[in-house]
Each structure stands twice: as structure tokens, then as C-alpha cells.
């Protein structure tokens, strides 16, 4: 189950980063969906970071 989530996250991150780089190179604005998915990935990364940090602190106590 975790493998599927990690694969999907990596696929979406690759899509967002390559699309944003291409649009910047062509001097075009990013589509709204690309921006939305980018913000979603940032939020997921921040949430995972907070949860894993909390878990590490909890395990060290």
C-alpha cells in the first residue's frame, strides 16, 4: 500500500516539476490544475514531515 502511494507521489511530483520547468522555459503561465496539484503535493509533504517528526520524537521519549 505504501509503495503505491510513494509511486503516485513521485509520478505527480515529476509531472508537476517537468510541466512547470517547460512552461517557464516557454514563458507561459502554469495551468490552474498544475498549480493546484503542486500546492497539494507541498501540503502532503509538510503534513508527512510533521507527522514523521512527531513520531520520531514520540519514539525517543
PDB file of N, CA, C and O in Angstrom:
ATOM      1  N   UNK A   1       0.823  -1.193   0.000  1.00  0.00           N
ATOM      2  CA  UNK A   1       0.000   0.000   0.000  1.00  0.00           C
ATOM      3  C   UNK A   1       0.869   1.260   0.000  1.00  0.00           C
ATOM      4  O   UNK A   1       0.597   2.213  -0.730  1.00  0.00           O
ATOM      5  N   UNK A   2       1.911   1.253   0.822  1.00  0.00           N
ATOM      6  CA  UNK A   2       2.801   2.413   0.888  1.00  0.00           C
ATOM      7  C   UNK A   2       3.540   2.588  -0.435  1.00  0.00           C
ATOM      8  O   UNK A   2       3.781   3.712  -0.877  1.00  0.00           O
ATOM      9  N   UNK A   3       3.895   1.475  -1.057  1.00  0.00           N
ATOM     10  CA  UNK A   3       4.609   1.548  -2.325  1.00  0.00           C
ATOM     11  C   UNK A   3       3.779   2.252  -3.388  1.00  0.00           C
ATOM     12  O   UNK A   3       4.309   3.036  -4.175  1.00  0.00           O
ATOM     13  N   UNK A   4       2.487   1.975  -3.414  1.00  0.00           N
ATOM     14  CA  UNK A   4       1.600   2.615  -4.385  1.00  0.00           C
ATOM     15  C   UNK A   4       1.511   4.111  -4.126  1.00  0.00           C
ATOM     16  O   UNK A   4       1.535   4.905  -5.067  1.00  0.00           O
ATOM     17  N   UNK A   5       1.410   4.502  -2.870  1.00  0.00           N
ATOM     18  CA  UNK A   5       1.333   5.922  -2.527  1.00  0.00           C
ATOM     19  C   UNK A   5       2.633   6.644  -2.893  1.00  0.00           C
ATOM     20  O   UNK A   5       2.601   7.754  -3.425  1.00  0.00           O
ATOM     21  N   UNK A   6       3.760   6.020  -2.611  1.00  0.00           N
ATOM     22  CA  UNK A   6       5.051   6.626  -2.931  1.00  0.00           C
ATOM     23  C   UNK A   6       5.225   6.742  -4.440  1.00  0.00           C
ATOM     24  O   UNK A   6       5.720   7.757  -4.929  1.00  0.00           O
ATOM     25  N   UNK A   7       4.825   5.720  -5.175  1.00  0.00           N
ATOM     26  CA  UNK A   7       4.922   5.761  -6.632  1.00  0.00           C
ATOM     27  C   UNK A   7       4.044   6.868  -7.200  1.00  0.00           C
ATOM     28  O   UNK A   7       4.479   7.616  -8.076  1.00  0.00           O
ATOM     29  N   UNK A   8       2.808   6.979  -6.708  1.00  0.00           N
ATOM     30  CA  UNK A   8       1.891   8.015  -7.182  1.00  0.00           C
ATOM     31  C   UNK A   8       2.426   9.401  -6.849  1.00  0.00           C
ATOM     32  O   UNK A   8       2.362  10.305  -7.683  1.00  0.00           O
ATOM     33  N   UNK A   9       2.949   9.578  -5.648  1.00  0.00           N
ATOM     34  CA  UNK A   9       3.523  10.861  -5.245  1.00  0.00           C
ATOM     35  C   UNK A   9       4.689  11.230  -6.169  1.00  0.00           C
ATOM     36  O   UNK A   9       4.772  12.362  -6.646  1.00  0.00           O
ATOM     37  N   UNK A  10       5.568  10.291  -6.412  1.00  0.00           N
ATOM     38  CA  UNK A  10       6.714  10.544  -7.287  1.00  0.00           C
ATOM     39  C   UNK A  10       6.301  10.869  -8.705  1.00  0.00           C
ATOM     40  O   UNK A  10       6.886  11.743  -9.346  1.00  0.00           O
ATOM     41  N   UNK A  11       5.294  10.166  -9.195  1.00  0.00           N
ATOM     42  CA  UNK A  11       4.800  10.420 -10.546  1.00  0.00           C
ATOM     43  C   UNK A  11       4.205  11.818 -10.650  1.00  0.00           C
ATOM     44  O   UNK A  11       4.482  12.542 -11.606  1.00  0.00           O
ATOM     45  N   UNK A  12       3.391  12.199  -9.674  1.00  0.00           N
ATOM     46  CA  UNK A  12       2.795  13.539  -9.682  1.00  0.00           C
ATOM     47  C   UNK A  12       3.860  14.623  -9.525  1.00  0.00           C
ATOM     48  O   UNK A  12       3.799  15.652 -10.198  1.00  0.00           O
ATOM     49  N   UNK A  13       4.824  14.402  -8.650  1.00  0.00           N
ATOM     50  CA  UNK A  13       5.889  15.390  -8.458  1.00  0.00           C
ATOM     51  C   UNK A  13       6.696  15.569  -9.740  1.00  0.00           C
ATOM     52  O   UNK A  13       7.032  16.694 -10.112  1.00  0.00           O
ATOM     53  N   UNK A  14       7.002  14.477 -10.406  1.00  0.00           N
ATOM     54  CA  UNK A  14       7.729  14.552 -11.669  1.00  0.00           C
ATOM     55  C   UNK A  14       6.928  15.304 -12.723  1.00  0.00           C
ATOM     56  O   UNK A  14       7.478  16.125 -13.457  1.00  0.00           O
ATOM     57  N   UNK A  15       5.632  15.027 -12.798  1.00  0.00           N
ATOM     58  CA  UNK A  15       4.756  15.704 -13.751  1.00  0.00           C
ATOM     59  C   UNK A  15       4.700  17.204 -13.476  1.00  0.00           C
ATOM     60  O   UNK A  15       4.803  18.010 -14.401  1.00  0.00           O
ATOM     61  N   UNK A  16       4.538  17.577 -12.216  1.00  0.00           N
ATOM     62  CA  UNK A  16       4.428  18.994 -11.857  1.00  0.00           C
ATOM     63  C   UNK A  16       5.737  19.724 -12.135  1.00  0.00           C
ATOM     64  O   UNK A  16       5.729  20.805 -12.723  1.00  0.00           O
ATOM     65  N   UNK A  17       6.852  19.147 -11.720  1.00  0.00           N
ATOM     66  CA  UNK A  17       8.132  19.821 -11.903  1.00  0.00           C
ATOM     67  C   UNK A  17       8.520  19.939 -13.371  1.00  0.00           C
ATOM     68  O   UNK A  17       9.027  20.980 -13.790  1.00  0.00           O
ATOM     69  N   UNK A  18       8.294  18.898 -14.155  1.00  0.00           N
ATOM     70  CA  UNK A  18       8.630  18.985 -15.576  1.00  0.00           C
ATOM     71  C   UNK A  18       7.699  19.949 -16.301  1.00  0.00           C
ATOM     72  O   UNK A  18       8.137  20.684 -17.186  1.00  0.00           O
ATOM     73  N   UNK A  19       6.424  19.953 -15.938  1.00  0.00           N
ATOM     74  CA  UNK A  19       5.480  20.891 -16.557  1.00  0.00           C
ATOM     75  C   UNK A  19       5.801  22.332 -16.211  1.00  0.00           C
ATOM     76  O   UNK A  19       5.740  23.209 -17.073  1.00  0.00           O
ATOM     77  N   UNK A  20       6.142  22.582 -14.953  1.00  0.00           N
ATOM     78  CA  UNK A  20       6.479  23.946 -14.538  1.00  0.00           C
ATOM     79  C   UNK A  20       7.770  24.418 -15.202  1.00  0.00           C
ATOM     80  O   UNK A  20       7.868  25.574 -15.612  1.00  0.00           O
ATOM     81  N   UNK A  21       8.751  23.540 -15.310  1.00  0.00           N
ATOM     82  CA  UNK A  21      10.008  23.910 -15.968  1.00  0.00           C
ATOM     83  C   UNK A  21       9.780  24.200 -17.449  1.00  0.00           C
ATOM     84  O   UNK A  21      10.341  25.149 -17.997  1.00  0.00           O
ATOM     85  N   UNK A  22       8.964  23.386 -18.084  1.00  0.00           N
ATOM     86  CA  UNK A  22       8.670  23.601 -19.509  1.00  0.00           C
ATOM     87  C   UNK A  22       7.936  24.921 -19.722  1.00  0.00           C
ATOM     88  O   UNK A  22       8.249  25.671 -20.646  1.00  0.00           O
ATOM     89  N   UNK A  23       6.960  25.199 -18.864  1.00  0.00           N
ATOM     90  CA  UNK A  23       6.213  26.449 -19.001  1.00  0.00           C
ATOM     91  C   UNK A  23       7.096  27.660 -18.732  1.00  0.00           C
ATOM     92  O   UNK A  23       6.938  28.695 -19.379  1.00  0.00           O
ATOM     93  N   UNK A  24       8.021  27.545 -17.790  1.00  0.00           N
ATOM     94  CA  UNK A  24       8.931  28.656 -17.518  1.00  0.00           C
ATOM     95  C   UNK A  24       9.857  28.885 -18.702  1.00  0.00           C
ATOM     96  O   UNK A  24      10.116  30.027 -19.084  1.00  0.00           O
ATOM     97  N   UNK A  25      10.353  27.798 -19.282  1.00  0.00           N
ATOM     98  CA  UNK A  25      11.242  27.907 -20.429  1.00  0.00           C
ATOM     99  C   UNK A  25      10.525  28.545 -21.620  1.00  0.00           C
ATOM    100  O   UNK A  25      11.124  29.319 -22.366  1.00  0.00           O
ATOM    101  N   UNK A  26       9.245  28.220 -21.796  1.00  0.00           N
ATOM    102  CA  UNK A  26       8.461  28.768 -22.906  1.00  0.00           C
ATOM    103  C   UNK A  26       7.791  30.095 -22.538  1.00  0.00           C
ATOM    104  O   UNK A  26       7.066  30.676 -23.346  1.00  0.00           O
ATOM    105  N   UNK A  27       8.042  30.571 -21.308  1.00  0.00           N
ATOM    106  CA  UNK A  27       7.492  31.830 -20.805  1.00  0.00           C
ATOM    107  C   UNK A  27       5.969  31.863 -20.886  1.00  0.00           C
ATOM    108  O   UNK A  27       5.370  32.841 -21.336  1.00  0.00           O
ATOM    109  N   UNK A  28       5.358  30.761 -20.436  1.00  0.00           N
ATOM    110  CA  UNK A  28       3.896  30.660 -20.387  1.00  0.00           C
ATOM    111  C   UNK A  28       3.468  30.482 -18.943  1.00  0.00           C
ATOM    112  O   UNK A  28       4.228  29.940 -18.140  1.00  0.00           O
ATOM    113  N   UNK A  29       2.267  30.925 -18.596  1.00  0.00           N
ATOM    114  CA  UNK A  29       1.781  30.692 -17.226  1.00  0.00           C
ATOM    115  C   UNK A  29       1.405  29.224 -17.032  1.00  0.00           C
ATOM    116  O   UNK A  29       1.053  28.526 -17.983  1.00  0.00           O
ATOM    117  N   UNK A  30       1.487  28.778 -15.798  1.00  0.00           N
ATOM    118  CA  UNK A  30       1.099  27.401 -15.485  1.00  0.00           C
ATOM    119  C   UNK A  30      -0.419  27.283 -15.473  1.00  0.00           C
ATOM    120  O   UNK A  30      -1.105  28.204 -15.030  1.00  0.00           O
ATOM    121  N   UNK A  31      -0.956  26.161 -15.953  1.00  0.00           N
ATOM    122  CA  UNK A  31      -2.405  25.945 -15.847  1.00  0.00           C
ATOM    123  C   UNK A  31      -2.825  25.840 -14.376  1.00  0.00           C
ATOM    124  O   UNK A  31      -2.023  25.493 -13.510  1.00  0.00           O
ATOM    125  N   UNK A  32      -4.075  26.140 -14.121  1.00  0.00           N
ATOM    126  CA  UNK A  32      -4.578  26.124 -12.742  1.00  0.00           C
ATOM    127  C   UNK A  32      -4.460  24.735 -12.121  1.00  0.00           C
ATOM    128  O   UNK A  32      -4.142  24.618 -10.937  1.00  0.00           O
ATOM    129  N   UNK A  33      -4.710  23.684 -12.895  1.00  0.00           N
ATOM    130  CA  UNK A  33      -4.630  22.323 -12.359  1.00  0.00           C
ATOM    131  C   UNK A  33      -3.204  21.981 -11.937  1.00  0.00           C
ATOM    132  O   UNK A  33      -3.000  21.335 -10.909  1.00  0.00           O
ATOM    133  N   UNK A  34      -2.225  22.408 -12.716  1.00  0.00           N
ATOM    134  CA  UNK A  34      -0.825  22.152 -12.377  1.00  0.00           C
ATOM    135  C   UNK A  34      -0.456  22.862 -11.073  1.00  0.00           C
ATOM    136  O   UNK A  34       0.231  22.292 -10.225  1.00  0.00           O
ATOM    137  N   UNK A  35      -0.906  24.089 -10.919  1.00  0.00           N
ATOM    138  CA  UNK A  35      -0.659  24.835  -9.686  1.00  0.00           C
ATOM    139  C   UNK A  35      -1.351  24.169  -8.503  1.00  0.00           C
ATOM    140  O   UNK A  35      -0.766  24.055  -7.426  1.00  0.00           O
ATOM    141  N   UNK A  36      -2.591  23.729  -8.697  1.00  0.00           N
ATOM    142  CA  UNK A  36      -3.340  23.066  -7.629  1.00  0.00           C
ATOM    143  C   UNK A  36      -2.637  21.787  -7.181  1.00  0.00           C
ATOM    144  O   UNK A  36      -2.486  21.548  -5.983  1.00  0.00           O
ATOM    145  N   UNK A  37      -2.207  20.966  -8.135  1.00  0.00           N
ATOM    146  CA  UNK A  37      -1.526  19.717  -7.788  1.00  0.00           C
ATOM    147  C   UNK A  37      -0.201  20.016  -7.087  1.00  0.00           C
ATOM    148  O   UNK A  37       0.185  19.303  -6.161  1.00  0.00           O
ATOM    149  N   UNK A  38       0.495  21.061  -7.523  1.00  0.00           N
ATOM    150  CA  UNK A  38       1.738  21.457  -6.860  1.00  0.00           C
ATOM    151  C   UNK A  38       1.515  21.836  -5.409  1.00  0.00           C
ATOM    152  O   UNK A  38       2.262  21.411  -4.528  1.00  0.00           O
ATOM    153  N   UNK A  39       0.479  22.644  -5.156  1.00  0.00           N
ATOM    154  CA  UNK A  39       0.164  23.017  -3.772  1.00  0.00           C
ATOM    155  C   UNK A  39      -0.279  21.805  -2.958  1.00  0.00           C
ATOM    156  O   UNK A  39       0.032  21.710  -1.770  1.00  0.00           O
ATOM    157  N   UNK A  40      -0.997  20.887  -3.581  1.00  0.00           N
ATOM    158  CA  UNK A  40      -1.415  19.663  -2.901  1.00  0.00           C
ATOM    159  C   UNK A  40      -0.197  18.839  -2.479  1.00  0.00           C
ATOM    160  O   UNK A  40      -0.152  18.319  -1.364  1.00  0.00           O
ATOM    161  N   UNK A  41       0.779  18.721  -3.363  1.00  0.00           N
ATOM    162  CA  UNK A  41       1.992  17.970  -3.035  1.00  0.00           C
ATOM    163  C   UNK A  41       2.801  18.656  -1.934  1.00  0.00           C
ATOM    164  O   UNK A  41       3.370  17.985  -1.072  1.00  0.00           O
ATOM    165  N   UNK A  42       2.854  19.989  -1.958  1.00  0.00           N
ATOM    166  CA  UNK A  42       3.554  20.716  -0.894  1.00  0.00           C
ATOM    167  C   UNK A  42       2.867  20.468   0.446  1.00  0.00           C
ATOM    168  O   UNK A  42       3.534  20.241   1.456  1.00  0.00           O
ATOM    169  N   UNK A  43       1.547  20.510   0.454  1.00  0.00           N
ATOM    170  CA  UNK A  43       0.801  20.253   1.684  1.00  0.00           C
ATOM    171  C   UNK A  43       0.998  18.840   2.191  1.00  0.00           C
ATOM    172  O   UNK A  43       1.163  18.620   3.391  1.00  0.00           O
ATOM    173  N   UNK A  44       0.982  17.877   1.272  1.00  0.00           N
ATOM    174  CA  UNK A  44       1.200  16.487   1.672  1.00  0.00           C
ATOM    175  C   UNK A  44       2.607  16.298   2.236  1.00  0.00           C
ATOM    176  O   UNK A  44       2.792  15.573   3.213  1.00  0.00           O
ATOM    177  N   UNK A  45       3.595  16.945   1.627  1.00  0.00           N
ATOM    178  CA  UNK A  45       4.971  16.841   2.112  1.00  0.00           C
ATOM    179  C   UNK A  45       5.111  17.448   3.501  1.00  0.00           C
ATOM    180  O   UNK A  45       5.768  16.876   4.370  1.00  0.00           O
ATOM    181  N   UNK A  46       4.495  18.605   3.707  1.00  0.00           N
ATOM    182  CA  UNK A  46       4.565  19.257   5.020  1.00  0.00           C
ATOM    183  C   UNK A  46       3.869  18.415   6.081  1.00  0.00           C
ATOM    184  O   UNK A  46       4.382  18.262   7.189  1.00  0.00           O
ATOM    185  N   UNK A  47       2.707  17.871   5.750  1.00  0.00           N
ATOM    186  CA  UNK A  47       1.977  17.040   6.710  1.00  0.00           C
ATOM    187  C   UNK A  47       2.769  15.777   7.054  1.00  0.00           C
ATOM    188  O   UNK A  47       2.845  15.388   8.220  1.00  0.00           O
ATOM    189  N   UNK A  48       3.354  15.144   6.048  1.00  0.00           N
ATOM    190  CA  UNK A  48       4.152  13.945   6.296  1.00  0.00           C
ATOM    191  C   UNK A  48       5.373  14.278   7.148  1.00  0.00           C
ATOM    192  O   UNK A  48       5.753  13.500   8.023  1.00  0.00           O
ATOM    193  N   UNK A  49       5.985  15.425   6.894  1.00  0.00           N
ATOM    194  CA  UNK A  49       7.145  15.843   7.674  1.00  0.00           C
ATOM    195  C   UNK A  49       6.782  16.049   9.137  1.00  0.00           C
ATOM    196  O   UNK A  49       7.504  15.600  10.027  1.00  0.00           O
ATOM    197  N   UNK A  50       5.671  16.723   9.389  1.00  0.00           N
ATOM    198  CA  UNK A  50       5.238  16.962  10.770  1.00  0.00           C
ATOM    199  C   UNK A  50       4.889  15.647  11.460  1.00  0.00           C
ATOM    200  O   UNK A  50       5.278  15.424  12.606  1.00  0.00           O
ATOM    201  N   UNK A  51       4.161  14.780  10.769  1.00  0.00           N
ATOM    202  CA  UNK A  51       3.774  13.503  11.367  1.00  0.00           C
ATOM    203  C   UNK A  51       4.985  12.623  11.666  1.00  0.00           C
ATOM    204  O   UNK A  51       5.066  12.024  12.738  1.00  0.00           O
ATOM    205  N   UNK A  52       5.921  12.542  10.733  1.00  0.00           N
ATOM    206  CA  UNK A  52       7.097  11.702  10.948  1.00  0.00           C
ATOM    207  C   UNK A  52       8.019  12.275  12.021  1.00  0.00           C
ATOM    208  O   UNK A  52       8.632  11.522  12.779  1.00  0.00           O
ATOM    209  N   UNK A  53       8.120  13.598  12.089  1.00  0.00           N
ATOM    210  CA  UNK A  53       8.907  14.219  13.158  1.00  0.00           C
ATOM    211  C   UNK A  53       8.270  13.953  14.515  1.00  0.00           C
ATOM    212  O   UNK A  53       8.965  13.632  15.479  1.00  0.00           O
ATOM    213  N   UNK A  54       6.960  14.083  14.591  1.00  0.00           N
ATOM    214  CA  UNK A  54       6.253  13.784  15.833  1.00  0.00           C
ATOM    215  C   UNK A  54       6.419  12.338  16.244  1.00  0.00           C
ATOM    216  O   UNK A  54       6.591  12.043  17.426  1.00  0.00           O
ATOM    217  N   UNK A  55       6.369  11.434  15.283  1.00  0.00           N
ATOM    218  CA  UNK A  55       6.549  10.016  15.578  1.00  0.00           C
ATOM    219  C   UNK A  55       7.970   9.742  16.081  1.00  0.00           C
ATOM    220  O   UNK A  55       8.162   8.965  17.016  1.00  0.00           O
ATOM    221  N   UNK A  56       8.964  10.383  15.458  1.00  0.00           N
ATOM    222  CA  UNK A  56      10.348  10.188  15.889  1.00  0.00           C
ATOM    223  C   UNK A  56      10.562  10.713  17.304  1.00  0.00           C
ATOM    224  O   UNK A  56      11.252  10.082  18.104  1.00  0.00           O
ATOM    225  N   UNK A  57       9.974  11.860  17.614  1.00  0.00           N
ATOM    226  CA  UNK A  57      10.090  12.415  18.968  1.00  0.00           C
ATOM    227  C   UNK A  57       9.389  11.507  19.964  1.00  0.00           C
ATOM    228  O   UNK A  57       9.909  11.259  21.052  1.00  0.00           O
ATOM    229  N   UNK A  58       8.221  11.013  19.604  1.00  0.00           N
ATOM    230  CA  UNK A  58       7.458  10.128  20.488  1.00  0.00           C
ATOM    231  C   UNK A  58       8.230   8.838  20.763  1.00  0.00           C
ATOM    232  O   UNK A  58       8.208   8.336  21.887  1.00  0.00           O
ATOM    233  N   UNK A  59       8.906   8.299  19.758  1.00  0.00           N
ATOM    234  CA  UNK A  59       9.678   7.073  19.935  1.00  0.00           C
ATOM    235  C   UNK A  59      10.926   7.301  20.791  1.00  0.00           C
ATOM    236  O   UNK A  59      11.401   6.378  21.452  1.00  0.00           O
ATOM    237  N   UNK A  60      11.456   8.527  20.780  1.00  0.00           N
ATOM    238  CA  UNK A  60      12.677   8.787  21.544  1.00  0.00           C
ATOM    239  C   UNK A  60      12.403   9.056  23.021  1.00  0.00           C
ATOM    240  O   UNK A  60      13.327   9.066  23.835  1.00  0.00           O
ATOM    241  N   UNK A  61      11.142   9.274  23.363  1.00  0.00           N
ATOM    242  CA  UNK A  61      10.795   9.557  24.771  1.00  0.00           C
ATOM    243  C   UNK A  61      10.698   8.261  25.552  1.00  0.00           C
ATOM    244  O   UNK A  61      10.417   8.282  26.750  1.00  0.00           O
TER     245      UNK A  61
END
